[in-house]
Amino acid sequence: MEQAVFESVRYSAACQDCGAELECWGVQALVDGRLRWDVESTCSACGFAVAVCGGAVPAEQRDQMLSEHGPARLQVSGPSAEWVAIMRVLRAELGIDLTSAKTVVRRVLSGDYSGTLPEMEHLARKLRESGVAAVATRP
């Protein structure tokens, strides 16, 4: 079994009970082959606490993770014949059309495709499952 990969951020939001500032801790994780977004929140004013598990990372928190941790890059190596296999994985995992997949594959092959570490490791694992040598790296 492969190791879990995760990144976290701390941010504030309004408490849904009293409106005070709520301290939130969000974690994007790659666990058992799936990306997930989990948040724990606690209000210091009224004591309200909640944990929400699963779902997609909100754009604002994703941007915060990229800013705080830096982007990870997806790198592939091997013969150019793997182009089709790479496109197949990207289309399936990213839910993109053929034209978009061609654009993304060019970025991957040039070393210019990046995201959070869990996102890039997820794609790297899917590519390895398809026989493509791939790694997620942080410059």
C-alpha positions as a Markdown table, in Angstrom:
| # | Residue | x | y | z |
|---|---|---|---|---|
| 1 | Met | 0.0 | 0.0 | 0.0 |
| 2 | Glu | 1.3 | 3.4 | -0.9 |
| 3 | Gln | 1.9 | 6.1 | 1.6 |
| 4 | Ala | -0.7 | 8.9 | 2.1 |
| 5 | Val | 0.4 | 12.3 | 0.8 |
| 6 | Phe | -1.1 | 15.5 | 2.2 |
| 7 | Glu | -0.8 | 19.3 | 2.5 |
| 8 | Ser | -2.6 | 21.5 | 4.9 |
| 9 | Val | -3.5 | 25.2 | 5.4 |
| 10 | Arg | -4.9 | 27.2 | 8.3 |
| 11 | Tyr | -7.5 | 29.9 | 7.5 |
| 12 | Ser | -10.4 | 31.8 | 9.1 |
| 13 | Ala | -14.1 | 31.8 | 8.3 |
| 14 | Ala | -17.3 | 33.1 | 10.1 |
| 15 | Cys | -18.8 | 30.8 | 12.7 |
| 16 | Gln | -22.2 | 29.6 | 11.5 |
| 17 | Asp | -23.5 | 29.7 | 15.1 |
| 18 | Cys | -22.4 | 33.1 | 16.4 |
| 19 | Gly | -20.7 | 34.9 | 13.5 |
| 20 | Ala | -17.3 | 35.2 | 15.3 |
| 21 | Glu | -14.1 | 34.2 | 13.6 |
| 22 | Leu | -13.8 | 30.5 | 13.2 |
| 23 | Glu | -10.3 | 28.9 | 13.1 |
| 24 | Cys | -10.2 | 26.3 | 10.3 |
| 25 | Trp | -7.6 | 23.7 | 9.4 |
| 26 | Gly | -7.9 | 22.2 | 6.0 |
| 27 | Val | -6.1 | 19.2 | 4.6 |
| 28 | Gln | -5.9 | 17.9 | 1.0 |
| 29 | Ala | -4.9 | 14.3 | 1.1 |
| 30 | Leu | -4.2 | 11.4 | -1.3 |
| 31 | Val | -5.4 | 8.4 | 0.6 |
| 32 | Asp | -6.1 | 4.9 | -0.9 |
| 33 | Gly | -5.8 | 6.4 | -4.4 |
| 34 | Arg | -8.3 | 9.1 | -3.9 |
| 35 | Leu | -8.0 | 12.9 | -3.4 |
| 36 | Arg | -10.0 | 14.3 | -0.5 |
| 37 | Trp | -10.4 | 17.6 | 1.3 |
| 38 | Asp | -11.0 | 17.5 | 5.1 |
| 39 | Val | -11.7 | 20.5 | 7.3 |
| 40 | Glu | -11.8 | 20.8 | 11.1 |
| 41 | Ser | -13.1 | 24.1 | 12.6 |
| 42 | Thr | -13.4 | 25.4 | 16.1 |
| 43 | Cys | -14.9 | 28.7 | 17.3 |
| 44 | Ser | -13.1 | 30.2 | 20.3 |
| 45 | Ala | -16.1 | 32.4 | 21.1 |
| 46 | Cys | -18.9 | 29.9 | 21.4 |
| 47 | Gly | -17.2 | 26.5 | 21.2 |
| 48 | Phe | -18.8 | 25.4 | 18.0 |
| 49 | Ala | -16.7 | 22.7 | 16.4 |
| 50 | Val | -17.2 | 20.7 | 13.2 |
| 51 | Ala | -15.3 | 18.3 | 11.0 |
| 52 | Val | -16.2 | 17.9 | 7.3 |
| 53 | Cys | -14.6 | 15.1 | 5.4 |
| 54 | Gly | -14.4 | 14.5 | 1.7 |
| 55 | Gly | -15.2 | 16.7 | -1.2 |
| 56 | Ala | -13.0 | 18.9 | -3.4 |
| 57 | Val | -10.6 | 21.6 | -2.1 |
| 58 | Pro | -12.1 | 25.1 | -2.5 |
| 59 | Ala | -10.2 | 27.3 | -5.0 |
| 60 | Glu | -9.2 | 29.8 | -2.3 |
| 61 | Gln | -7.6 | 27.2 | -0.1 |
| 62 | Arg | -6.0 | 25.5 | -3.0 |
| 63 | Asp | -4.4 | 28.8 | -4.0 |
| 64 | Gln | -3.3 | 29.3 | -0.3 |
| 65 | Met | -1.7 | 25.8 | -0.3 |
| 66 | Leu | 0.2 | 26.6 | -3.5 |
| 67 | Ser | 1.3 | 29.9 | -2.1 |
| 68 | Glu | 2.5 | 28.5 | 1.3 |
| 69 | His | 4.0 | 25.2 | 0.1 |
| 70 | Gly | 4.9 | 25.9 | -3.5 |
| 71 | Pro | 3.7 | 24.0 | -6.5 |
| 72 | Ala | 4.7 | 20.4 | -7.2 |
| 73 | Arg | 5.4 | 19.4 | -10.8 |
| 74 | Leu | 4.4 | 16.2 | -12.6 |
| 75 | Gln | 7.4 | 14.8 | -14.5 |
| 76 | Val | 7.4 | 11.9 | -16.9 |
| 77 | Ser | 10.2 | 10.1 | -18.6 |
| 78 | Gly | 10.3 | 7.5 | -21.4 |
| 79 | Pro | 9.6 | 7.2 | -25.1 |
| 80 | Ser | 7.3 | 9.7 | -26.8 |
| 81 | Ala | 5.1 | 6.7 | -27.7 |
| 82 | Glu | 3.7 | 7.0 | -24.2 |
| 83 | Trp | 2.0 | 10.3 | -25.3 |
| 84 | Val | -1.3 | 8.4 | -25.9 |
| 85 | Ala | -1.2 | 6.7 | -22.5 |
| 86 | Ile | -0.5 | 10.0 | -20.8 |
| 87 | Met | -3.4 | 11.6 | -22.6 |
| 88 | Arg | -5.7 | 8.7 | -21.7 |
| 89 | Val | -4.9 | 9.1 | -18.0 |
| 90 | Leu | -5.2 | 12.9 | -18.0 |
| 91 | Arg | -8.6 | 12.8 | -19.7 |
| 92 | Ala | -9.9 | 10.2 | -17.3 |
| 93 | Glu | -8.5 | 11.8 | -14.1 |
| 94 | Leu | -9.0 | 15.5 | -15.0 |
| 95 | Gly | -12.3 | 15.1 | -16.9 |
| 96 | Ile | -11.0 | 17.1 | -19.9 |
| 97 | Asp | -11.7 | 16.8 | -23.6 |
| 98 | Leu | -9.1 | 15.7 | -26.2 |
| 99 | Thr | -8.1 | 19.2 | -27.1 |
| 100 | Ser | -7.5 | 20.2 | -23.5 |
| 101 | Ala | -5.6 | 16.9 | -22.9 |
| 102 | Lys | -3.2 | 17.7 | -25.8 |
| 103 | Thr | -2.5 | 21.0 | -24.2 |
| 104 | Val | -1.9 | 19.5 | -20.7 |
| 105 | Val | 0.3 | 16.7 | -22.1 |
| 106 | Arg | 2.5 | 19.3 | -23.8 |
| 107 | Arg | 2.8 | 21.1 | -20.4 |
| 108 | Val | 3.6 | 17.8 | -18.6 |
| 109 | Leu | 6.2 | 16.8 | -21.2 |
| 110 | Ser | 7.9 | 20.2 | -20.9 |
| 111 | Gly | 7.9 | 20.0 | -17.1 |
| 112 | Asp | 5.5 | 22.9 | -16.8 |
| 113 | Tyr | 2.4 | 21.2 | -15.3 |
| 114 | Ser | 2.0 | 21.8 | -11.6 |
| 115 | Gly | -0.5 | 21.7 | -8.7 |
| 116 | Thr | -0.6 | 20.7 | -5.1 |
| 117 | Leu | 1.6 | 17.8 | -4.1 |
| 118 | Pro | -1.4 | 15.5 | -3.5 |
| 119 | Glu | -2.8 | 16.3 | -6.9 |
| 120 | Met | 0.5 | 15.7 | -8.7 |
| 121 | Glu | 1.2 | 12.5 | -6.8 |
| 122 | His | -2.3 | 11.3 | -7.7 |
| 123 | Leu | -1.6 | 11.8 | -11.4 |
| 124 | Ala | 1.9 | 10.3 | -11.1 |
| 125 | Arg | 0.5 | 7.1 | -9.5 |
| 126 | Lys | -2.2 | 6.8 | -12.2 |
| 127 | Leu | 0.4 | 7.2 | -14.9 |
| 128 | Arg | 2.7 | 4.6 | -13.3 |
| 129 | Glu | -0.3 | 2.2 | -13.2 |
| 130 | Ser | -0.6 | 2.7 | -17.0 |
| 131 | Gly | 3.1 | 1.9 | -17.4 |
| 132 | Val | 4.4 | 5.5 | -17.7 |
| 133 | Ala | 7.4 | 6.5 | -15.6 |
| 134 | Ala | 6.1 | 9.5 | -13.6 |
| 135 | Val | 6.9 | 11.3 | -10.4 |
| 136 | Ala | 5.7 | 14.3 | -8.5 |
| 137 | Thr | 8.5 | 16.6 | -7.5 |
| 138 | Arg | 8.9 | 20.0 | -5.8 |
| 139 | Pro | 11.6 | 22.2 | -7.2 |
